[in-house]
Amino acid sequence: MTASRNSRRSRSPGKAERRASRRWPRFAAVFAVLIIAPTVWWAMSNDTARVCRQASELLATDPNRAAAMLEQAVADAGGDAPDAQLLWTRALLAAGRPAEALGCFSLMSNPSAADPKKLLQLADAATSSGNLLLARFSLEAIPANSSDRPAVLHRLIALSQQTGNVGPVMAMARELLTLQPDNAESWLAVAQAEEQQMELHDAVRSYGEVLKRQRDPERRAFVLRTLVRLQVLLGEREAARSSFEELTTTTALELADRINEVLLLRLEGETEQAQQKIEEVLALSPDNMLARETHGTLAFNRGDNDTARRDFEAVVRDQPRNKQAHYKLAQVLLRLGHQDEAQKHFQENRRLTDISTHILKLQASTAVGTAEISRLHELAAAYAQLGQLETATRLRESARRLVPVDQ
């Protein structure tokens, strides 16, 4: 009997053996997850990378095919393939499908996790194709602590200026300056922002900081031209003369430089020399309205009202939305006793000035969504009233691209 029981024990598995046999399937499952799943993931990732390489080569020649390949690669990866999604968006842009490109980018669950440099590439492609909303989204997806932050800020500043939204420009320019305090382009961004906000004394100082750091002759010439204009406007005779003299040794003078020289000579009290110079400019370019207006201003200052009237009337005929010319013409008409006619030009000057002031307010405001679309349309209408039709068209196009894809 005892032998029989022992025999049964030897044939029947014990509790420990049964537990071990139950653990084996679980162990096998864990083994599959730890060993097989990474292998599958690696294979899928490697395949996605291969498709991205192939699609990159097709971007310029067959973007539609590249987009189809990348769409399938993203689907095969379960929708989680940031590099492929970014490249897919670029392919749609290259294929002339901007709405689909914007929709494709919006499907990314976490674009900030993508490679910042690839986001920069997408932003540049979107800017080149005129899809400024997608460009902005791409740039804003790059984390603020990224080493590419300066490049992001430079592009965001340019986009803000292009869309007439200068409100955030100053803050971005100052952030750029904290990141690159010795960079000439950072100082230039600050200087231009200050000039846009009519902080002219600050702008002059910042342009001076640019010159301390900028060695490229063409870039220096650009800054010097701006400095001469602003310093003359502010009445800074000695500084303007110094900037102009350096400009003459840096580059060949342009027509606008010659006109600024006339204004500088006038500021210095050299009226005869200024008159001689402006006559030379008009002999070279008789249809240049800035030169004609300057000629009229010199005539007005010396009391030659008839010449001043002819010059200002010529400018107003050619540039009916030139508010300064309307004001100057009104002044000389008052001198000549034509009060009713003068009042018409004073009124036009005020109307144009009000539009310009409204533009400055719209540029400084910040809005999102439909409010931003309305702001852009209102800004476009204001620029159209000033005759700046190209700017108005560009702003309307920016507004159109802000309309949601499903509308």
Salt bridges, closest charged atoms under 4 A:
ASP47 OD1 - ARG50 NH2 2.21
ASP83 OD2 - LYS118 NZ 3.15
GLU100 OE1 - ARG97 NH2 2.84
ASP124 OD1 - ARG155 NE 2.78
GLU140 OE2 - ARG136 NE 3.53
ASP148 OD1 - LYS117 NZ 3.14
GLU175 OE2 - ARG149 NE 2.90
ASP182 OD1 - ARG213 NH2 3.92
GLU185 OE1 - ARG219 NH2 2.92
GLU194 OE2 - ARG174 NH2 3.26
GLU195 OE2 - ARG229 NH2 2.89
ASP202 OD1 - ARG205 NH2 2.19
GLU209 OE2 - LYS212 NZ 3.12
GLU209 OE1 - ARG213 NH1 2.70
GLU236 OE2 - HIS201 ND1 3.68
GLU245 OE2 - ARG241 NH1 3.09
GLU246 OE2 - ARG220 NH2 2.35
GLU254 OE2 - ARG225 NH2 3.47
ASP257 OD2 - ARG225 NE 2.89
GLU261 OE2 - LYS277 NZ 3.76
GLU268 OE1 - ARG241 NH2 2.75
GLU279 OE2 - HIS295 NE2 2.92
GLU293 OE2 - LYS328 NZ 3.10
ASP304 OD2 - ARG302 NH2 3.61
ASP311 OD1 - ARG292 NH1 3.12
ASP311 OD2 - HIS295 ND1 2.56
GLU313 OE2 - ARG309 NE 2.94
GLU341 OE1 - ARG309 NH2 3.82
GLU348 OE2 - ARG351 NH2 2.85
GLU372 OE1 - ARG375 NE 2.85
GLU378 OE2 - HIS358 NE2 2.78
GLU397 OE2 - ARG400 NH2 2.58
GLU397 OE2 - ARG401 NH2 3.07
